[in-house]
Amino acid sequence: MTAHQTITAPEAADTEMMSGAEIVVRSLLDQGVEVLFGYPGGAVLPIYDALFAEPRLRHILVRHEQGATHAAEGYARSTGKPGVVLVTSGPGATNAVTGIVDALMDSIPLVIITGQVATHLIGTDAFQECDTIGITRSITKHNYLVKNVDDLPRIMHEAFHIATSGRPGPVVIDIPKDVQFGKAAYQGPQAVTHAHDYRPQVKGDAGRIAEAVTLIAQSRRPILYTGGGVINAGPRASALLREFAELTGAPVTSTLMGLGAFPAADPKWLGMLGMHGSYEANHAMHDCDVMVALGARFDDRVTGRLDAFAPTSRKIHVDIDASSIGKNVRCDVGIVGDAASVLEDMIAAWKAMRLSVDKTALAEWWKQIEVWRARDCFAYTPDSKLIKPQQAVERLYHHAKDKDVYITTEVGQHQMWAAQYFRFEDPNRWMTSGGLGTMGYGLPAAVGVQIAHPDSLVIDIAGDASVQMTMQEMATAIQYDLPIKIFILNNEWMGMVRQWQQLLHGERYSHSYSESLPDFVKMAEAFGAVGLRAEHPGELDDKIAEMISVRRPVLFDCRVTKEENCFPMIPSGNAHNELILAQEARDLGSIIDDAGKRLV
């Protein structure tokens, strides 16, 4: 960012004198913040004292600072509003680091306020001191160390602008304790003078948009490849995506982070693509002649071997982040802009230019897609005595699909099964850790979602290993009467680790078996929650119905088959059309060659 003044303050600026702590609280209110997630400590006590006198701000006391960041992520992802975190210095700030990186990777708008030792103690190794700015410089969109209380109003408002504009992300504000006590004149969001000329490009270039729609109209095998950027652009972007897909007749696929932007019930939906995506989505991506990437960043889990990725296609890449265009995959037409704005202009250009598709070619394209779709890549063989994980998610979806439901996940096999078997019709209903792959994300994220949507059904589809990383946040759910449902696919393994050890390391299961799992039912009861367990297919439906009907937090221990692998799967090092289906998997140890093993 370029540091120069760009906005002049109005003459009638608010000059009310306040302490730094009061400025923080007032700024949050003026930014429309209703909820913040935090944990007190010595270096933020002045702010907590200011919160004591402000009933308009709801503070959610988490049990660990990582829980605060993930809860704020869930809140932000499900509402489109920025999530706000308040933690103390030293270990408070370092405990928040995982969630900050997670938000950076998945483009989640967060403002994280950290306490710091007094300015004269910085650099002396004072109690609970750490270099928060240094630590977070590479894992934030921007960060600040506030050295002068006079700068605090500007920094607070500027942080929200940066976090929510352009490609969203986390912004850290590190505030020394003496700055919190200091007095300064408060200025509101419209009165401050911004130090950074941050004006991300929202509207796409008209010439490139015209070039893009012309290319789509000339295509014989088009595909729309959508990502989390469509979700971030708001519900309007999702509505425009549906309109554009209708205009062009093109099939639609999505990354893990983009699920819900296009309705799963629409026949044009091919499902998720990538390493554990659908057969038809990956093959259509490979064979397309024009690919339209909307708010997707060509992640390695999607592309497979880069030199074999959609080798005969022309690529149109739309992204609000200019640095993402052409970063991983060369594109033919790059359009910098907000997904909603660009889609609106593409629709307008299509109509104004009176473009149409080659209906004969498109019909042939769909004929081929239906051949791929007929492979029924998510088919599995149920067991009469044991619950298959796929079956568990399918039955969960059956019971939840007609309700106002939000889904979070942990990270691992269960995450992929959730993405495969739970179908989303709307955006902002799916919260998962995509880029960083953070085990422990789902439970605190569910807390944040439930805070935002108190009357909705919020379910964390979890794994037995992953859920234990942030299990302490069950106490948060109890304290605030949040009826979150933790649906644990319990296979007694770190499932994805075990799968990779089977595929890459000759079935040498080094430290991936959970030999001392807790009794999740008793654990639930110890927290004051409801504990349920299902061990056989015949009891699954009744137990799921009971879980949903209970207006209390629930830990559901769903015992599933222990060594089930997640298919389809693109073996590392293979092209993205070289998928292995469950029915084709034989000698798993030979699926991945030596070159592929280095890419996992």
Beta strands, then each sheet from edge to edge (+ up, - down):
strand 1: 17-19
strand 2: 35-38
strand 3: 58-61
strand 4: 83-87
strand 5: 110-116
strand 6: 142-145
strand 7: 170-176
strand 8: 183-185
strand 9: 222-226
strand 10: 252-254
strand 11: 269-272
strand 12: 290-294
strand 13: 314-319
strand 14: 333-336
strand 15: 405-409
strand 16: 430-431
strand 17: 457-463
strand 18: 485-490
strand 19: 530-534
strand 20: 554-559
sheet 1: 1+ 8-
sheet 2: 3+ 2+ 4+ 5+ 7+ 6+
sheet 3: 11+ 10+ 9+ 12+ 13+ 14+
sheet 4: 16+ 15+ 17+ 18+ 20+ 19+
end
